Amino acid sequence: MESDNPQETKTVAVLDRVEDVLNRPIESLYDLLVNIGILLMAILVVLVTTNVILRYVFESSLFFGNAMGRYIAIWFSLLLVGPLLLHDKHLGVDVLVRKFRFRTRVAIRIAEMILIVILGGLQTYWGWQYASSFGFNTTDPATGIDMFWFYSALWVSGIFVVVFGLYKLVQILSDPNVIDRDYERQYGTGSFEEEVE
């Protein structure tokens, strides 16, 4: 998307450089968080399976099993919100949006990313407020761990939503065609109209 406006061209060039500089760290962070998510899921499966076997075979269970399973599931799901944002892996209904002209789709996607970054910032702020206000005053009876560490999933997740949302916004601003490439990566090549017919 070339422009005759020198100021706009300069801005796009700066955004391209920012994207190039951030690409490797963001992808590394993405890989790290996905691997942590896989590890948490594996721990959750082992913990729940062990607890079920102990409960039904030996008529006892791990005293911390239910609580830890719940906390691991919360951390797993909240930790992956930001990384999934990077490659558009969240569930979304974009049937109507795909019918709009390209410029309108870009404007909608930019507005969407700005809203996501704002909401991620609010999640970070209020998550920290909640964790620091209530977390240090309460311990989980089953594990004996301060609830701060469990409530921290909120603000940590919010930070990653902001980071990945801002990076996605930079990608869209520097190359608006990224939204079509994301769509093709998610749904395959070909235009949307061909897939509907």
N, C-alpha and C positions, 0 to 999 in steps of 0.2 A: 504494500500500500504506500506508494510514493506520493510525496506532497511537493507542491511548488513553493510552499511557505518555508523560508529558511529557518525560522524559529522552530517550527514543528519538526522539521528534519533534524535539527540539532537536539531537540528534546528526545526524539526517538533514538538517536545515536547514543545519547547518555543512558537511556533506559536499556538499550542493547548491551552496553558495557556493564551496567549494574547486573543485568541478568547473567551475563557471562561470568562475572566475578562470583555471583551467588550460586550458580548452577551446581558446582561440585559440592560445596558444603550442604546445600539444601538436599541434594540427592543422597549424600552420606547420612544426613539426619533422618531422611525418609527410610533408608535401609536399616539404620540402627533401631528406629522405633518399630518398624515392621518386625524385625527380628526379636525385639523385646516382647512384642505382642504375641509372636509365635511361642516364645518361651513361656509367657504367662498362660497361654492357652494349654500348652503341654502340662504345666504344673497343675492347672485347674482340672484337666482330664484325669491325671494321676490321683490327685487329691479326692475328687468326687468318686472315682472308681474304687479307690481304697476304702473310702468311707462306706460306700454301698456294700462292698464285700464284707467288711468288718461288721456292719450292722446286720446283714442277713445270714451270714455264716457263723459268726462268733457272738452275736447278740450284744455287741458293744460298738462304739465308734470313737473316732478321734474327737476329743473334747473341743478342739479348735476348728474342726473340719468345716462345719457349716459357715461359721463366721469368715474364715479365711477364703473359702470358696466364693462367698458373696463379695468380699473386698477385691479379690483377684479379678472377678468378672467385671466389677465396676472399673478398676484400673485398666483392664484390657480394652473395654469398649471406649472409655474416654480418651485413652492414650492414642488411639488410632483415628480419632476424628480429624485432626489436622493433617496427618499424612495422606489419608484417603481423599482429602480435599485437593491435594496437589495433582492427582491423576484422575479426578472426577469419578471416583469409585463409589460415591454415595448414591443412594437411590434418588432418582429425580424424574419428574415428568416434564419432558421438554417437547412434547408433540406440538403444542401451540407455538412455542418459541421458534421452532424450526421452520414455521410457515412465514415468519417475518423476513424482511430484506436483511442483507448482511449487516448493514450499519445499525439497524435496530437491534439485531441479535447482540452485536458488540456492546451497544449501550446498555442493554439488559444485563449482560454478563458483568460489565463493569459495576453497575449498580448492585448486582448480587454480591460481588466480591467486597465492595465497600461495606455493605450491610453485614456480611459475614465477619469482616475485620472488627467492626464496631461491636457486634454481639460477642465476639471472642474477647475483646477488651473488657466488656462488662462481665463476662464469665470469669475472667482472670481477677478483676477487682473484687467482685462479690464472692467468688470462691475463696480468695485469700481472707476476706473479712470473716466469712463463715468458719473457715478452718482455724484461723488464729483466735477467734472469739470463743468458739465452742470446743475446738479440738484439744486444747491443752487442759481443759477442765474435766475432760471425760476420758476414761479408759474403757476399752472393750473388755467385758468380763471374761470372755473365753480366751483371749490372747494376752491380755494385760498390756497391750500396746496403746499409746495415746491415739485417740481418734483423729488427731491432727494429720497423721500420716495417711489415713484413709480419706479424709476430707480433702486432702491436698490434690487428689486426682482432678478436682474441679478447676483449680487455678492453673495447674500444670497443663491440663488439656487446653485451657483458654490461651495460654502462651503459644502453644503449637498451632492453634487455629489462627491466631494473629500472624505468626511467622509465615505459615504456608499460604494464608490468604493474601498477605502483602506480596509474597513472591509470585503468586498466580496473577495478581493484579498487574505487577510489573511485566509479566509475560504477555498479558493481553494488551497492555498499552504499547509495548515495544513491537509486537507482531499480532495484530488482531486475528490473523488466520489461524492462530493456535486453537481457537475454539472449534473450528472445523476439523483440525487435525485431532483434537481430543475426541470429538464425536466419532471420527473414522476409526480411531484406536479402540474406542469402546464398542462401537456397533458394526465395524467393518467398513470397507470402502463402498463408494457409490453414494449418490445423493439420497436425501431423506425421502423425496417424492417417489423415487424408484422403489424404495423399500416398502412404502405404504401400498403402492399399486399392485 
